[in-house]
Amino acid sequence: MSHTVHPYSHRLGIIRDWKSRWFSMDKKYKEFLRADILVREFLDKKLRGMYVAGVELERSQKTYRIVIKTSRPGMIIGKVGEGATKLKTGIVKLLNKEKVPMTQELKLDIEEVRSPESNSAIVCQMVAEGLEKRMPFRRVMKQTIEKVMANRDVKGVKIYLGGRLGGADMARSEELKRGRIPLQTFRADIDFARDKAHMTYGDIGIKVWVYKGDVFDKDKK
């Protein structure tokens, strides 16, 4: 029997890197892990709808760096950087409230994602936005796939929806695919993300796979 593996973890150490990178441990694994989970949950709630592609965390001996990748950096940074300052204050407050020891200096970096339509996390949020606006789910899937496939670097895309589609009493699932999605090829650059559309009659689960071609050693260098 084949096993369904997460496309990101399947490629760790081959073409993918860890989303949390720690350069010093100091026997505080439990506290560091808890802090990372709390920060990710806080940012997921706070930055919903701001097209965040991902959050990367880096720890060194002196600094704790949070990198937010988004296609709308202006919305997060705000006027004269007040949005970023508020976000940083919110993270510090949360860690103090949860009694997580902060020995390092906190740094917040916001990076812009150049082509949002080829990023699976942003595509997920686009689909969720359409569903929450009560648009027909098939139209949302079709339009999104056309937008994604319009990008030159995208070779294939698949969107899966599961839940009470169209407000039906019984949950079902639908999926739409264009191009290739070679899940078992390690060098295949497959971007995968999951999200939920919060509807009045329950949540609809969204999964997106985006295939951007193969990555060879010469490309990595």
N, C-alpha and C positions, 0 to 999 in steps of 0.2 A: 504493500500500500504506500502511496506517496503521502508526504506530509506537507501541509500548508505552512510555509515559513514566512515571516515578515520580510518583505523585500529589502528593507534597510539592514536589519541584523544579518541577513543572509550574505550581505556584501561587506560587512565590517572587516577592516584589515586588508581588503582587496582593492576596492575603489571608494570605500566610505571611511570616514573617521568618526570617533565618538562625539556625541553632542555635549558631553560633560568631560572636561579635561582637567585633571588634578595633577599638579607638579609637586605637591607636598602633602603627606598624609598625617604625620604626627599622631598616629593611633586615634584619630577622631573620625573614623569612617562613618559611624552611625549618625553623628551630628551633621557632617557634611552632606550625607545623602538626604537627610531630613530637610536640611536647608534648601537643597536643590529642588526637591519635590514641592516644597512650599512656594518657592519663587516661581516655578513653572505654573503651578495652579493659579497663583495670584495674577500672573501676567496673562494667562489664558482668559480669565474672567474680565480683567481690566481692559484688555486690548481687543476684545471681540468686535468684529466688523471693521477693523483697521488693516485688514489684509496682511497679517503677520505670517511670514513664510516659515519662521522657526526661531527658537531661542537657544543660543549656545552659551555654556558656562565654563569659565576658565579660572582655576585657582592656582596661585603661586604662593610663595612664602609671605609676601606682603600685600598682594592685591586679590580681590574677588571681582572678576570682570564678567559682565553680562552683555552679550551681543544680541540685539534684536534685529532680525532681518525682515524688512517690510517694503512693500511697494508704495506705501504712503507715509514716508518719513516725516513730512510736514505736519501731519495730523498728530503724531506722537510728540514731536519736539515742541510744537506750539509756538506762540509769539515769543520771540527773544529767549527761546529755550525753557519757558516756564513749565511746559508739559513734561519735559524730561526731568526737571528738578522735582516736580510733584511725584512723578513715578518713583524716582530714587528715594524720596522721603517715605513714600508708602511702603517700599520694600524694607527699609531700615526699621520702620514702625512694626511691620509684620514680624520680622525676625526677633525684635525685642519682646514683642507680645508673646511669641511662642517660646521665649527663653532659649533662643539659639545663640550660642556664643559667637560674636563677630570680632575676630582678632585682626582681620585684614581690612584694607581700605576698599570701599565699594566703588567700582567704576561702571558706568552705563554707556554703552556704545550703540548707536542706531545706524544700521547699514541699509542702503537702498538696493532692492532687487530690480535688476534691469529689465528682465522680460517676465512679468508676473504671470502671463498666460501659460508659460511652460513650467510653472511651479505647482506641484500637486496640492500643497496646503492652501494656496491662494485660490486655486480652481475649486477646491472643496467649499471654501467660504463664498465664492461666487454662486455656486449651486444652492447652498443653504440660504443665501440672501434672496434668490429667485423664488425658492419654495416658501419662505416666510412672507413674501409679498403676495402669496396665493396665486402664483402663476402655474399653469398646468405643468406637471412634472416632466412629461415627455418633451414639451417644447423647451423647457429649461435644459434638459440633457442634450437635446439636439443643438441648440444655440451655443451651449458651452463647448461641446465637442468641435463645432465648426470654428469657434474662436481659437481653441487650442491648436487645431490642425493647421491654422493659418500661419503659425510660426514655422520658420524654416528648419530650426533645429529639432523639432518634434517629429518622431517617426511613427508613433502610435499612442493611442489614449483609450482608456476604458473607465467608464463611470458606472457605479453600482448604487442603487437605492434600495433600502429595505425598511418596511414599516407600513403604516396605514396610508398608503398612497392614494391621493385624490379623496381622502377622508373616508375611505371604505371601512366597513366594520371588521373585516378580516385582513390581517397583515399579509403582505406579499412582497416579492422583490423583483426588480427590473434592472437590466444592465444593457449598456450600449457600448459598442467598441468600434474603433477605426484604426487601421494599421496593425502593426505587430506589437505584442507584449511578451518577449521571451523571458519568462520568470526564472527559468533554470540556468540561464547563461550568466556566469559570474561577472563577466566584463560588461554586460548590458547595463547601461546607466538608467535604472528605473527608479523614478521618484514616486513614493507612495504616501498617501495621507488619509486620515479618517476624521470625520466631523459629524455633528448632529444639527439638524434643522429643528428648532423648537416650535412645534405647532400647538394649536389649542387642544387637539385631540391626542397629543402624545408626540414623541420625538421620531424623526425619520433619520435613519443612519445613512451616511454617505461615505463611499470609498472611491478614491481616484488613483489610477495608475497612469504615469506619463513616461513614455520610453523616448530617450533622447540619443539613441545610437550607442555604439560600443566604445569603451575607453581602453586604449592600448597603452603599453608602457611609455611609448614615445610621447603620447598626449599628456600623461601624468607629469612627465619631466617639464 
